[in-house]
C-alpha cells in the first residue's frame, strides 16, 4: 500500500515515537489498530451519515486514546478510495513555533510504510506569513505522527499535508485551511487531547463543557481546555463557513481506557459533516415566524407542489401507473434533505427520509418517496389499489443544531413540542422524530422515551455523552387524488 525504504536523495522523517506511543513492530501495530476499529459499534444508523470533511481525534499513546480515535477513523471505511489527500494539524509540544510549521522533508515514515508529502500543496501556502519551514518542529512531534498508522490502515493511499501549529490565531489557521480545503478528495484531521491531569470526575465535567463549546463552533477555547485549542479554533471557523455540522462520536478519558482515575487526560472524537448551509438555503424559516405557524402554509406552495408531484411520480413509475405533470422550481437543484410520509385513511403507511443534504432536493424526494412506499420495514409495500387514496406529505428539513444539555431534564426542558424535530445520538446509535410526532406524543418525557427506543436504547437510558440536536421543517401536504 505504502512505499517503504529510502530512495537515494529522498528525505523522509523517520518515526519518532514508535515503540513508545504505539508498537514499532508492523504486525503488532496492525493488529492493535484492527482491534480498536473492530470494537467500534456498527449499527444501521451509521448509513445515514455522509462522508466527514473534518475529524477531531486524540493523540495520546494508543492504549489510552486509541479506542476513542478509532471511533473517528472507523467512519472512513466507506470512503477508503475517496480520500487521497489528508491535511493534518496538531499542536507543537517540544519546539516553539510562531505560526504553522511545514516540513522540508518529502515523506513521513511509520512502521507501516512511507506517506508522501504533498509538496505542491505546501508550495501553495508559501506566500502566507504564518507559514514557516521547520523540520525541527516536526522531528519529535507526536501529535501528527500517531495519526498516520490509523490513516494508513483505513485509507487506500494518500498524500499528506502536515502542519505543526504553534502561536497562531483562529483566523490564520482558517486561512490556511481555506487554501487546502479542496474537494471530496481532501480530509482534514485535527489532532487534540482535552483536559490534562485532573481527577476523573472533574475531568468529565470539564471535558463535557469543552465539547459543548466545540459543538457550538466556539473559537475561544484555551490550552487548558484542549492542547490543540488553536487548530480546533481555526477548524471551527472554517467548518462553520462551509456549512458543516459537528457530530460527537465519542468522549472518554484515560480513566475509562487504561489509566488510573486520580490524574486523567480527556479525549474526544468529533466529525464535521456536510449539511448545514444547504439545508438552511432550502428549508429555513424566517426568525420572525411564530412557533405555531404551519411550515409551508405561508412559505412557498409552488415548492410544495413541485416536491409532491415528484414524490407521486416516483411511486407511480414503480407501480407502472400514469405520471402527472411536474412543475419546476429553482430550489429543486439545490442540495436538500427531505422526509416523505405516506398516510392511508389517516394511518401512517410509510415514512423515510434523510437528515443530511447530500444530493439535489428533487433527487432526494424521489428516492425517499420510493423508499417510504416500498422499503419501510414496518409496512408491506404499497399496492396499485392504494396509490390514489394515499395522502402524501413532504418535509424539508433545516440543519440540525446541537442543544447543549448536561442531563435528560435539561433536554426535556429545551425541546419545543410541536416545533422541533429531535435527533438523539449516543455514540453510533442515532434516531430522529419529525416535529409531526409531537401530535401523537405531546409529553416530552414520552417523546424522548420513544425516540430512545427507536435508537435501540432503553427508555430510561441517559449518559453524559448523549448528544441532542433539533431542527424545524417546512411541511407540505396533499390529500389523496
Phi, psi and omega in degrees: 000311181242141180296140177240163180086171183242120175284155181300131179074012183255120183265124178231142174281122178284156176299133184258331186241013173297137184090350176242299180277336180203163183298145178264356178265123188305315183295319179294320178296314179298319180295319180296314180296317178300323178295317178296316181296324182290340181275351180287126182301139176242110183233168185299325183298340181302329182291344180288328193284136174282175178295132176290150172260325181229134173243141170250125185222153178278170185221030177276183174303146187301324182296336180267309188252352183305316179298326180286315177303322182299329180296331175278312185291333177298335180292345183273352187303321183287346184236036184300328181269347186281315185274114180245358175219133179240122173265116189242120180240136175208160181284154174275137181249335190239337182234128179289136182224134170265101182110210180243123185266132173247147181276163174257357177287168183259350183196161171245135178258145169224171176302341180268001177129197187250136176249115180288145178270141178278088183295327179297320179295318179294324178297328180291347179263356192300332183276354181279129185294338181279354179269126177234152177262126182201105172290330181298322180296335182263338192304316183245008185283125183267340188297329177271317187301319186292344178281337189294313179301323175298313180296320178296333181280320188265341179253156180289304180197147182201157169261159189240139171241092185269131182228114176268117191262123177250231179284112181201163177263164175301322179298316182294320177293315180297324178297319177294315180298324179297320177298327187258002190304315177061206181242216183295343183281347188254126174248137177251129181239126177252121183260117181201137165267174180254233184293157182234124165067031171268157170300155190308307185292322177294322178296318178303313181295315181296318183289326175299318180294320179295315180296322177301321179290321177299317181292344176260014179062033181290125180261008185256014177302143176253171183286348170284337178278318184203135182291338176261034185303321183292307176297328176297318180295317178295320179294322178299317180296314181293319181297317179296319181298330181263009175071030179277156180244123179280145179222122179286126180258327181197149176211111179213182173219177185296338175290342177271343188249288187221003184249171174282172188256009179281324178218109188240165174241136183268148182222145172221158171233125183225141174244132170261121187239158178295155172154315195296307186298316182293319179297317182293326182291336182257317193249359188284150176255155178293149184297335184277354181291138181285149180302333182275356179298145176276115183302132177099329184298317182251018185259275188212081180300333178295322176295318178300315179297320180294319181289314183294322178297323179287323174297315178300312184293327178297319177289317181299320179297319179293330180268002181060046178249162180299148180263155177258168176290152183239104177296146181273162175202138184296336181284347184296334181274348177282151176292139180203167180238133182228159162239137174249123179246134178245136176234148177226118182053041176085353181254145178300135181238355179161144178205119180218143177193189183225149177268335185255140178272094185245002181204165180305147185303318182292327176291321181295316183290323177297312182298316181290329177295315178297317180295320179295323183283326191233351187233000176291116187293349180280346188226154171289153179301145178297140179255162181305319185295337181273339193306312187295331183264004177292145171255122186254132178229132178241127176249127176257123190268142164284173174290128173299135180244131181299141170255122182276108182228149178252354182203167177294326179299320178293323178296317180296322181288329184279332182292142181250100182305135180082350183246312189267132156280145185238134170249126176243130181223135169232109185055243183264006179260124187216147175206159178221152168238136173291161177303332180299336183293337176300336180295328177267333183231074185287341180276123183304321181295317177293321178301311182291324178298317178292323179294321177295320176300319179298327179279359181085020180248157177291146182303329180269005185289142166204148178214161185296335183257018170295135180245132181237132175231159177226158179207161173247166182227156162261126190247122180241130184235152171218135182258106172056196181224000000 
